[in-house]
Amino acid sequence: MNIILDTNIFLGACIGQGNANKLVSRCLQGDFSPLMGAALLAEYEDVLGRDHLFSNARLNHDERAELLDIFLSHCQWVRIYYAWRPNLKDEGDNHLIELAVAGNARYLVTYNLRDFKQMELKFPEICICSPEQFFEEVQS
């Protein structure tokens, strides 16, 4: 199953947040196929380089970089050839919808649900959910 993990999910896994950690772990086990694109990778790298976000994290800088490398080896690279521009409240999140459409993702997992509810261009085949909602969906 193709899924998108928003940057805040990967950040949560590095910090040790329960379901974010579980979701990244399940991707590494091959249970889900995470999609990756150029904009999302740049976002991951940018956030992982902000050491102040990880002052109480279980992983240091080198361990976070290693986890990203391992995670990327499990990702399916997707090129986006068409910009859908769903006009989200946060312009920086539009690329996630475009990646989901281009990669035929069924789920976009994020902690930022509020901004995605305001989409002007709707994609009903993509379920935008939190990690908790995701696990409820896939277990039923």
Z-matrix of the N, CA and C atoms (Angstrom, degrees):
N
C 1 1.444
C 2 1.531 1 108.39
N 3 1.318 2 116.90 1 125.11
C 4 1.459 3 122.38 2 178.73
C 5 1.524 4 110.48 3 -79.12
N 6 1.334 5 115.48 4 130.08
C 7 1.463 6 120.99 5 178.87
C 8 1.527 7 109.73 6 -137.33
N 9 1.316 8 115.48 7 158.20
C 10 1.459 9 122.44 8 173.76
C 11 1.534 10 106.95 9 -113.39
N 12 1.325 11 116.44 10 131.51
C 13 1.464 12 120.82 11 173.71
C 14 1.522 13 107.71 12 -107.31
N 15 1.315 14 116.42 13 112.54
C 16 1.456 15 121.00 14 176.82
C 17 1.523 16 108.71 15 -60.08
N 18 1.303 17 115.79 16 157.43
C 19 1.461 18 121.60 17 -178.37
C 20 1.523 19 111.78 18 -55.55
N 21 1.334 20 117.52 19 -36.35
C 22 1.465 21 119.45 20 -178.22
C 23 1.527 22 112.12 21 -66.19
N 24 1.324 23 117.77 22 -22.99
C 25 1.473 24 121.12 23 176.54
C 26 1.527 25 109.39 24 -73.44
N 27 1.325 26 116.40 25 -45.72
C 28 1.469 27 119.26 26 179.23
C 29 1.527 28 110.49 27 -65.41
N 30 1.312 29 116.31 28 -39.65
C 31 1.467 30 121.40 29 175.11
C 32 1.528 31 109.57 30 -58.51
N 33 1.334 32 116.49 31 -46.22
C 34 1.463 33 120.94 32 178.82
C 35 1.521 34 112.36 33 -59.77
N 36 1.323 35 116.68 34 -38.06
C 37 1.468 36 119.99 35 178.73
C 38 1.520 37 110.82 36 -66.44
N 39 1.320 38 116.94 37 -38.66
C 40 1.475 39 120.60 38 178.90
C 41 1.525 40 111.58 39 -67.00
N 42 1.322 41 115.54 40 -31.42
C 43 1.464 42 120.18 41 178.81
C 44 1.526 43 110.79 42 -80.12
N 45 1.334 44 115.82 43 -26.35
C 46 1.455 45 120.36 44 179.06
C 47 1.512 46 114.09 45 104.94
N 48 1.339 47 117.57 46 21.00
C 49 1.468 48 120.88 47 177.63
C 50 1.522 49 109.08 48 -69.87
N 51 1.311 50 115.89 49 129.22
C 52 1.455 51 124.83 50 -173.34
C 53 1.514 52 118.34 51 -37.89
N 54 1.330 53 118.03 52 -73.90
C 55 1.457 54 120.29 53 -173.75
C 56 1.521 55 113.54 54 -72.76
N 57 1.319 56 118.39 55 -28.15
C 58 1.471 57 120.45 56 174.27
C 59 1.526 58 108.74 57 -66.12
N 60 1.315 59 116.12 58 -43.98
C 61 1.458 60 121.60 59 177.66
C 62 1.531 61 110.40 60 -61.70
N 63 1.308 62 116.15 61 -44.68
C 64 1.468 63 121.46 62 179.83
C 65 1.527 64 110.89 63 -62.28
N 66 1.330 65 116.94 64 -39.79
C 67 1.465 66 120.88 65 -178.00
C 68 1.531 67 111.11 66 -67.82
N 69 1.327 68 117.50 67 -45.38
C 70 1.468 69 119.85 68 177.26
C 71 1.527 70 109.55 69 -62.66
N 72 1.315 71 116.82 70 -41.89
C 73 1.466 72 120.91 71 178.20
C 74 1.528 73 111.63 72 -59.82
N 75 1.314 74 116.76 73 -43.27
C 76 1.479 75 120.59 74 179.32
C 77 1.531 76 111.50 75 -66.71
N 78 1.336 77 117.04 76 -32.10
C 79 1.473 78 119.96 77 174.15
C 80 1.526 79 109.93 78 -66.05
N 81 1.327 80 116.70 79 -41.73
C 82 1.464 81 120.90 80 179.01
C 83 1.518 82 112.00 81 -66.52
N 84 1.322 83 116.94 82 -26.45
C 85 1.464 84 121.46 83 177.44
C 86 1.527 85 111.77 84 -82.25
N 87 1.332 86 116.77 85 -7.81
C 88 1.463 87 120.70 86 178.41
C 89 1.512 88 114.64 87 89.88
N 90 1.330 89 117.51 88 8.96
C 91 1.465 90 120.50 89 -179.87
C 92 1.530 91 112.15 90 -70.95
N 93 1.337 92 116.70 91 -31.04
C 94 1.461 93 122.43 92 179.94
C 95 1.518 94 108.14 93 -133.93
N 96 1.326 95 115.94 94 152.65
C 97 1.461 96 121.40 95 -178.68
C 98 1.531 97 109.62 96 -106.86
N 99 1.334 98 117.63 97 99.90
C 100 1.466 99 119.41 98 -179.96
C 101 1.526 100 110.43 99 -74.86
N 102 1.322 101 115.01 100 141.14
C 103 1.459 102 121.38 101 177.79
C 104 1.520 103 108.99 102 -99.42
N 105 1.329 104 115.93 103 148.36
C 106 1.456 105 121.33 104 -179.49
C 107 1.523 106 108.66 105 -138.96
N 108 1.325 107 114.60 106 141.10
C 109 1.460 108 121.75 107 175.82
C 110 1.515 109 109.18 108 -133.74
N 111 1.322 110 115.79 109 173.35
C 112 1.466 111 121.00 110 -175.25
C 113 1.527 112 112.43 111 -59.87
N 114 1.327 113 117.62 112 -45.73
C 115 1.468 114 120.62 113 -177.68
C 116 1.529 115 111.28 114 -66.89
N 117 1.324 116 116.94 115 -40.20
C 118 1.461 117 120.10 116 -179.62
C 119 1.530 118 110.44 117 -68.22
N 120 1.311 119 117.76 118 -40.63
C 121 1.464 120 120.47 119 178.04
C 122 1.531 121 110.65 120 -62.58
N 123 1.315 122 116.93 121 -42.49
C 124 1.470 123 120.17 122 178.38
C 125 1.525 124 110.60 123 -61.48
N 126 1.330 125 116.37 124 -38.24
C 127 1.466 126 121.04 125 178.37
C 128 1.528 127 110.87 126 -66.31
N 129 1.335 128 117.17 127 -45.23
C 130 1.463 129 121.33 128 177.62
C 131 1.532 130 109.94 129 -56.59
N 132 1.329 131 116.28 130 -50.49
C 133 1.459 132 120.30 131 -177.18
C 134 1.524 133 111.70 132 -62.36
N 135 1.330 134 116.57 133 -40.02
C 136 1.458 135 120.55 134 179.27
C 137 1.528 136 110.88 135 -62.53
N 138 1.308 137 116.89 136 -49.62
C 139 1.468 138 120.93 137 -177.47
C 140 1.529 139 111.13 138 -66.56
N 141 1.317 140 117.91 139 -40.25
C 142 1.467 141 119.94 140 -179.55
C 143 1.530 142 111.98 141 -67.25
N 144 1.312 143 116.98 142 -20.09
C 145 1.464 144 120.47 143 177.58
C 146 1.517 145 113.94 144 -84.21
N 147 1.304 146 118.02 145 -5.74
C 148 1.470 147 122.19 146 179.70
C 149 1.526 148 109.42 147 -87.90
N 150 1.291 149 115.94 148 86.31
C 151 1.465 150 120.83 149 -173.83
C 152 1.521 151 113.57 150 -58.17
N 153 1.327 152 118.65 151 -29.95
C 154 1.469 153 120.32 152 -179.25
C 155 1.534 154 112.43 153 -63.04
N 156 1.336 155 117.97 154 -23.02
C 157 1.464 156 120.87 155 177.63
C 158 1.528 157 111.94 156 -73.26
N 159 1.308 158 115.87 157 -17.25
C 160 1.459 159 120.62 158 -172.03
C 161 1.524 160 113.08 159 -115.20
N 162 1.324 161 116.84 160 25.44
C 163 1.469 162 120.02 161 -176.67
C 164 1.531 163 112.31 162 -60.13
N 165 1.330 164 117.72 163 -32.35
C 166 1.468 165 121.01 164 179.43
C 167 1.525 166 112.15 165 -113.74
N 168 1.329 167 116.29 166 20.31
C 169 1.468 168 120.39 167 -176.11
C 170 1.517 169 111.46 168 -78.68
N 171 1.303 170 114.25 169 158.00
C 172 1.455 171 119.58 170 179.03
C 173 1.520 172 112.20 171 -80.48
N 174 1.343 173 117.17 172 -16.86
C 175 1.461 174 121.29 173 -179.13
C 176 1.525 175 110.67 174 -111.14
N 177 1.329 176 116.25 175 136.18
C 178 1.459 177 119.49 176 174.80
C 179 1.530 178 109.32 177 -83.67
N 180 1.332 179 116.95 178 -179.22
C 181 1.471 180 121.70 179 -175.34
C 182 1.532 181 111.88 180 -57.83
N 183 1.324 182 117.39 181 -47.63
C 184 1.465 183 120.94 182 -178.64
C 185 1.524 184 111.80 183 -65.17
N 186 1.313 185 116.92 184 -38.59
C 187 1.469 186 120.69 185 178.96
C 188 1.524 187 110.93 186 -67.67
N 189 1.332 188 117.29 187 -37.31
C 190 1.468 189 120.42 188 176.80
C 191 1.530 190 110.52 189 -64.68
N 192 1.316 191 116.41 190 -41.89
C 193 1.466 192 120.65 191 178.36
C 194 1.528 193 110.60 192 -63.79
N 195 1.311 194 116.77 193 -39.58
C 196 1.467 195 120.73 194 178.64
C 197 1.531 196 110.69 195 -67.42
N 198 1.326 197 116.89 196 -41.57
C 199 1.459 198 120.06 197 177.39
C 200 1.530 199 110.34 198 -61.54
N 201 1.317 200 117.16 199 -41.83
C 202 1.462 201 119.81 200 177.93
C 203 1.519 202 110.69 201 -61.44
N 204 1.324 203 117.75 202 -44.52
C 205 1.467 204 120.58 203 178.79
C 206 1.530 205 111.63 204 -59.86
N 207 1.316 206 115.94 205 -43.65
C 208 1.474 207 120.29 206 178.86
C 209 1.523 208 109.90 207 -65.04
N 210 1.327 209 116.52 208 -44.20
C 211 1.462 210 120.94 209 179.32
C 212 1.531 211 110.55 210 -60.34
N 213 1.323 212 116.49 211 -44.27
C 214 1.470 213 120.44 212 -179.17
C 215 1.522 214 111.75 213 -61.79
N 216 1.320 215 116.94 214 -31.26
C 217 1.465 216 119.40 215 178.67
C 218 1.527 217 111.97 216 -68.00
N 219 1.329 218 116.74 217 -15.89
C 220 1.459 219 121.71 218 177.81
C 221 1.531 220 112.65 219 -101.20
N 222 1.323 221 116.23 220 -4.68
C 223 1.467 222 120.69 221 -178.21
C 224 1.519 223 111.80 222 -86.78
N 225 1.301 224 113.96 223 151.60
C 226 1.463 225 121.18 224 172.87
C 227 1.531 226 106.53 225 -99.11
N 228 1.329 227 116.16 226 121.41
C 229 1.464 228 120.67 227 -179.39
C 230 1.527 229 109.45 228 -76.29
N 231 1.336 230 115.55 229 131.58
C 232 1.469 231 121.12 230 -178.81
C 233 1.520 232 108.63 231 -125.43
N 234 1.308 233 115.83 232 129.24
C 235 1.464 234 121.13 233 173.99
C 236 1.517 235 108.55 234 -94.19
N 237 1.309 236 115.07 235 136.57
C 238 1.466 237 120.37 236 178.92
C 239 1.522 238 107.51 237 -100.37
N 240 1.326 239 115.24 238 117.69
C 241 1.460 240 120.29 239 -178.31
C 242 1.524 241 112.79 240 -102.46
N 243 1.311 242 115.98 241 -12.32
C 244 1.453 243 119.18 242 -177.20
C 245 1.523 244 108.97 243 -136.89
N 246 1.317 245 117.06 244 127.16
C 247 1.462 246 121.76 245 -179.63
C 248 1.531 247 109.43 246 -90.55
N 249 1.323 248 116.62 247 109.39
C 250 1.463 249 121.54 248 -177.89
C 251 1.528 250 112.69 249 -77.18
N 252 1.311 251 117.71 250 -32.11
C 253 1.465 252 123.20 251 -178.20
C 254 1.529 253 112.46 252 48.78
N 255 1.326 254 116.94 253 76.02
C 256 1.459 255 120.08 254 178.04
C 257 1.528 256 113.92 255 -73.03
N 258 1.346 257 117.12 256 -0.64
C 259 1.466 258 123.54 257 177.72
C 260 1.522 259 112.70 258 57.02
N 261 1.317 260 114.47 259 58.63
C 262 1.457 261 120.05 260 176.58
C 263 1.518 262 110.30 261 -76.02
N 264 1.323 263 114.93 262 158.39
C 265 1.464 264 121.08 263 178.56
C 266 1.526 265 110.64 264 -55.22
N 267 1.320 266 116.82 265 -43.38
C 268 1.470 267 122.24 266 175.42
C 269 1.521 268 107.51 267 -98.89
N 270 1.314 269 116.45 268 105.55
C 271 1.469 270 122.08 269 -178.83
C 272 1.523 271 111.83 270 -51.77
N 273 1.312 272 117.14 271 -32.03
C 274 1.456 273 122.05 272 -179.36
C 275 1.521 274 114.51 273 -66.90
N 276 1.328 275 118.00 274 -9.90
C 277 1.464 276 121.16 275 179.10
C 278 1.527 277 113.34 276 -96.31
N 279 1.317 278 118.28 277 -11.03
C 280 1.462 279 120.96 278 -178.74
C 281 1.525 280 112.72 279 -56.09
N 282 1.339 281 116.48 280 -35.89
C 283 1.467 282 119.44 281 -177.84
C 284 1.527 283 111.95 282 -62.81
N 285 1.332 284 118.13 283 -26.19
C 286 1.466 285 120.48 284 179.76
C 287 1.522 286 110.98 285 -67.69
N 288 1.328 287 116.40 286 -41.34
C 289 1.471 288 120.05 287 177.37
C 290 1.522 289 109.42 288 -66.34
N 291 1.327 290 116.64 289 -43.13
C 292 1.463 291 120.23 290 178.91
C 293 1.523 292 111.43 291 -61.18
N 294 1.327 293 117.44 292 -39.63
C 295 1.458 294 121.80 293 177.11
C 296 1.524 295 110.61 294 -65.54
N 297 1.322 296 116.47 295 -42.25
C 298 1.470 297 120.49 296 179.40
C 299 1.524 298 110.90 297 -62.37
N 300 1.323 299 117.20 298 -42.68
C 301 1.468 300 120.71 299 179.40
C 302 1.526 301 109.89 300 -66.54
N 303 1.332 302 117.43 301 -48.80
C 304 1.464 303 121.45 302 -177.45
C 305 1.528 304 112.05 303 -63.33
N 306 1.325 305 116.92 304 -34.53
C 307 1.461 306 120.94 305 -177.57
C 308 1.511 307 114.57 306 -96.56
N 309 1.320 308 116.15 307 4.16
C 310 1.467 309 121.31 308 -179.94
C 311 1.534 310 111.32 309 56.16
N 312 1.323 311 115.34 310 46.08
C 313 1.465 312 120.54 311 179.28
C 314 1.519 313 110.17 312 -79.09
N 315 1.291 314 115.44 313 140.74
C 316 1.455 315 120.47 314 177.79
C 317 1.522 316 111.43 315 -88.58
N 318 1.351 317 116.56 316 -27.91
C 319 1.460 318 121.53 317 -177.20
C 320 1.525 319 110.80 318 -132.30
N 321 1.311 320 114.77 319 141.57
C 322 1.460 321 122.97 320 168.32
C 323 1.523 322 104.58 321 -118.80
N 324 1.315 323 116.34 322 112.76
C 325 1.464 324 120.89 323 -174.32
C 326 1.529 325 108.50 324 -101.13
N 327 1.336 326 115.50 325 125.67
C 328 1.458 327 121.60 326 -175.68
C 329 1.522 328 110.08 327 -153.61
N 330 1.322 329 115.32 328 157.42
C 331 1.459 330 120.10 329 169.81
C 332 1.530 331 110.48 330 -92.00
N 333 1.303 332 116.96 331 -5.41
C 334 1.460 333 123.09 332 -174.94
C 335 1.532 334 110.49 333 -101.12
N 336 1.294 335 117.71 334 58.76
C 337 1.466 336 121.89 335 -175.41
C 338 1.525 337 112.91 336 -69.02
N 339 1.304 338 116.57 337 -33.64
C 340 1.467 339 121.36 338 -174.68
C 341 1.526 340 112.32 339 -57.43
N 342 1.333 341 117.68 340 -46.14
C 343 1.465 342 120.45 341 -177.28
C 344 1.528 343 112.74 342 -67.24
N 345 1.320 344 117.59 343 -27.99
C 346 1.460 345 120.44 344 -178.19
C 347 1.530 346 112.66 345 -79.53
N 348 1.306 347 118.24 346 -17.64
C 349 1.468 348 121.37 347 179.80
C 350 1.528 349 111.92 348 -70.80
N 351 1.316 350 118.12 349 -17.42
C 352 1.459 351 122.83 350 -175.34
C 353 1.535 352 112.87 351 -96.20
N 354 1.328 353 118.90 352 16.62
C 355 1.466 354 121.11 353 -178.01
C 356 1.520 355 111.54 354 -61.65
N 357 1.321 356 115.96 355 134.79
C 358 1.460 357 120.16 356 174.70
C 359 1.522 358 110.61 357 -80.62
N 360 1.333 359 117.29 358 -38.87
C 361 1.453 360 122.81 359 178.86
C 362 1.526 361 107.13 360 -100.12
N 363 1.315 362 117.40 361 115.92
C 364 1.470 363 122.29 362 -173.32
C 365 1.529 364 111.33 363 -94.59
N 366 1.320 365 115.34 364 145.03
C 367 1.457 366 123.48 365 175.44
C 368 1.530 367 107.09 366 -130.23
N 369 1.331 368 117.52 367 84.29
C 370 1.472 369 120.25 368 -173.33
C 371 1.526 370 114.27 369 -64.19
N 372 1.318 371 118.29 370 -18.07
C 373 1.461 372 119.99 371 179.59
C 374 1.528 373 112.66 372 -78.42
N 375 1.337 374 116.91 373 -10.11
C 376 1.460 375 121.39 374 178.24
C 377 1.529 376 108.75 375 -102.75
N 378 1.312 377 115.76 376 119.48
C 379 1.462 378 121.04 377 177.79
C 380 1.525 379 108.11 378 -90.48
N 381 1.322 380 115.99 379 118.34
C 382 1.467 381 121.48 380 178.23
C 383 1.523 382 106.61 381 -99.70
N 384 1.329 383 115.97 382 117.88
C 385 1.460 384 119.35 383 -171.13
C 386 1.524 385 111.69 384 -149.85
N 387 1.312 386 115.01 385 165.19
C 388 1.470 387 122.14 386 173.76
C 389 1.530 388 108.25 387 -80.40
N 390 1.323 389 117.66 388 166.09
C 391 1.473 390 118.94 389 176.21
C 392 1.531 391 112.41 390 -57.24
N 393 1.333 392 116.14 391 -38.62
C 394 1.469 393 119.73 392 179.73
C 395 1.526 394 110.60 393 -62.86
N 396 1.322 395 117.35 394 -45.67
C 397 1.465 396 122.26 395 178.46
C 398 1.534 397 110.11 396 -64.35
N 399 1.318 398 115.72 397 -39.65
C 400 1.471 399 119.90 398 179.30
C 401 1.519 400 110.90 399 -58.40
N 402 1.325 401 116.84 400 -48.55
C 403 1.459 402 119.43 401 -178.59
C 404 1.523 403 111.83 402 -67.01
N 405 1.319 404 118.43 403 -32.84
C 406 1.463 405 120.54 404 174.35
C 407 1.533 406 110.49 405 -63.92
N 408 1.330 407 116.35 406 -42.34
C 409 1.469 408 121.57 407 -179.35
C 410 1.525 409 112.03 408 -64.10
N 411 1.327 410 116.71 409 -48.19
C 412 1.464 411 119.47 410 -173.48
C 413 1.528 412 112.61 411 -77.49
N 414 1.330 413 117.79 412 -17.84
C 415 1.450 414 120.30 413 178.54
C 416 1.516 415 112.29 414 -88.13
N 417 1.336 416 116.87 415 -14.19
C 418 1.476 417 118.41 416 -178.98
C 419 1.506 418 111.66 417 -90.47
